């Protein structure tokens, strides 16, 4: 099992904090978001990790070089030189040579999450493409929403009317080896048809439209947050992180220097 972390973006809505570092290095409870992600991956036995860099790539390499030695994980990098003119589907596309025909977890680098969410995804007996979904109410226009029928995801888009959505995709997916080639093929065709300025979830929708079975595991009410804005960051620091690390079922926090 491998992992790929999409970390090319700047985080323009956090511009004062991301002037000199990428968003994934913004700190929550004394550690960068990226440290929280890497710690969870290591705890659950994933030590081969690909990081897609872009904005301030050297800062990520500098941080991870210290972290990876301490945590005994193997990191490789792919640099998205077009990070400023593309969306995250292009970063995923760049990973195809390293991850095609591999089983891996795809993670957005701005997501802070309880370790048990990752454990549930890794231990799932389902197969194929398995998305982590929060079945919460009160969704808005910004969320990457999903519609569900039985155990299938039948639609995924920010454009879904919130009142019609069943939940929110949180930005973590397990992609099994037998389906990775199909996934990267869908990414390639999506870029060819829609260009490089769409979300990688557009490739998920293409697979769904072509009859592929995409499924899910629930976050089961465990805390997580995607950090896009200053408000998100405040919630992460004051509410979400304390819930994650005070939980008796949470993984041990071990990402401090």
URSUL-V718958 format. One record per residue. N is the residue number from 1. RES is the residue in one small letter. PHI is phi in whole degrees, 0 to 359 (999 if undefined). Layout:
<<N & RES & PHI> <N & RES & PHI>>
This chain:
<<1 & x & 999> <2 & x & 242> <3 & x & 220> <4 & x & 234> <5 & x & 246> <6 & x & 272> <7 & x & 230> <8 & x & 274> <9 & x & 279> <10 & x & 273> <11 & x & 87> <12 & x & 296> <13 & x & 284> <14 & x & 245> <15 & x & 305> <16 & x & 294> <17 & x & 269> <18 & x & 250> <19 & x & 295> <20 & x & 241> <21 & x & 221> <22 & x & 288> <23 & x & 303> <24 & x & 294> <25 & x & 261> <26 & x & 294> <27 & x & 271> <28 & x & 231> <29 & x & 55> <30 & x & 86> <31 & x & 225> <32 & x & 298> <33 & x & 308> <34 & x & 301> <35 & x & 296> <36 & x & 298> <37 & x & 294> <38 & x & 297> <39 & x & 297> <40 & x & 298> <41 & x & 299> <42 & x & 297> <43 & x & 301> <44 & x & 263> <45 & x & 85> <46 & x & 264> <47 & x & 245> <48 & x & 256> <49 & x & 230> <50 & x & 255> <51 & x & 246> <52 & x & 270> <53 & x & 257> <54 & x & 197> <55 & x & 296> <56 & x & 50> <57 & x & 301> <58 & x & 298> <59 & x & 295> <60 & x & 295> <61 & x & 300> <62 & x & 298> <63 & x & 295> <64 & x & 291> <65 & x & 300> <66 & x & 285> <67 & x & 294> <68 & x & 293> <69 & x & 294> <70 & x & 291> <71 & x & 267> <72 & x & 57> <73 & x & 237> <74 & x & 257> <75 & x & 245> <76 & x & 237> <77 & x & 235> <78 & x & 232> <79 & x & 261> <80 & x & 268> <81 & x & 293> <82 & x & 259> <83 & x & 303> <84 & x & 277> <85 & x & 231> <86 & x & 227> <87 & x & 263> <88 & x & 291> <89 & x & 297> <90 & x & 289> <91 & x & 298> <92 & x & 298> <93 & x & 303> <94 & x & 294> <95 & x & 275> <96 & x & 300> <97 & x & 293> <98 & x & 273> <99 & x & 241> <100 & x & 297> <101 & x & 67> <102 & x & 238> <103 & x & 270> <104 & x & 207> <105 & x & 251> <106 & x & 258> <107 & x & 226> <108 & x & 287> <109 & x & 278> <110 & x & 250> <111 & x & 253> <112 & x & 259> <113 & x & 213> <114 & x & 293> <115 & x & 301> <116 & x & 292> <117 & x & 295> <118 & x & 293> <119 & x & 301> <120 & x & 301> <121 & x & 294> <122 & x & 292> <123 & x & 270> <124 & x & 303> <125 & x & 276> <126 & x & 287> <127 & x & 224> <128 & x & 107> <129 & x & 253> <130 & x & 240> <131 & x & 261> <132 & x & 275> <133 & x & 234> <134 & x & 261> <135 & x & 273> <136 & x & 257> <137 & x & 263> <138 & x & 59> <139 & x & 282> <140 & x & 241> <141 & x & 287> <142 & x & 282> <143 & x & 291> <144 & x & 276> <145 & x & 269> <146 & x & 228> <147 & x & 242> <148 & x & 239> <149 & x & 229> <150 & x & 56> <151 & x & 254> <152 & x & 247> <153 & x & 273> <154 & x & 253> <155 & x & 200> <156 & x & 217> <157 & x & 183> <158 & x & 288> <159 & x & 277> <160 & x & 299> <161 & x & 299> <162 & x & 309> <163 & x & 287> <164 & x & 262> <165 & x & 279> <166 & x & 263> <167 & x & 180> <168 & x & 236> <169 & x & 285> <170 & x & 267> <171 & x & 97> <172 & x & 225> <173 & x & 225> <174 & x & 261> <175 & x & 242> <176 & x & 283> <177 & x & 307> <178 & x & 293> <179 & x & 245> <180 & x & 292> <181 & x & 296> <182 & x & 298> <183 & x & 297> <184 & x & 293> <185 & x & 295> <186 & x & 294> <187 & x & 299> <188 & x & 299> <189 & x & 290> <190 & x & 295> <191 & x & 297> <192 & x & 298> <193 & x & 271> <194 & x & 252> <195 & x & 89> <196 & x & 261> <197 & x & 251> <198 & x & 242> <199 & x & 283> <200 & x & 296> <201 & x & 296> <202 & x & 297> <203 & x & 290> <204 & x & 301> <205 & x & 296> <206 & x & 299> <207 & x & 297> <208 & x & 300> <209 & x & 297> <210 & x & 268> <211 & x & 93> <212 & x & 283> <213 & x & 266> <214 & x & 256> <215 & x & 235> <216 & x & 204> <217 & x & 232> <218 & x & 280> <219 & x & 287> <220 & x & 56> <221 & x & 78> <222 & x & 287> <223 & x & 286> <224 & x & 196> <225 & x & 199> <226 & x & 268> <227 & x & 258> <228 & x & 247> <229 & x & 233> <230 & x & 297> <231 & x & 296> <232 & x & 301> <233 & x & 296> <234 & x & 298> <235 & x & 297> <236 & x & 299> <237 & x & 286> <238 & x & 267> <239 & x & 239> <240 & x & 286> <241 & x & 301> <242 & x & 301> <243 & x & 293> <244 & x & 296> <245 & x & 268> <246 & x & 263> <247 & x & 289> <248 & x & 293> <249 & x & 263> <250 & x & 285> <251 & x & 293> <252 & x & 294> <253 & x & 282> <254 & x & 212> <255 & x & 234> <256 & x & 269> <257 & x & 255>>
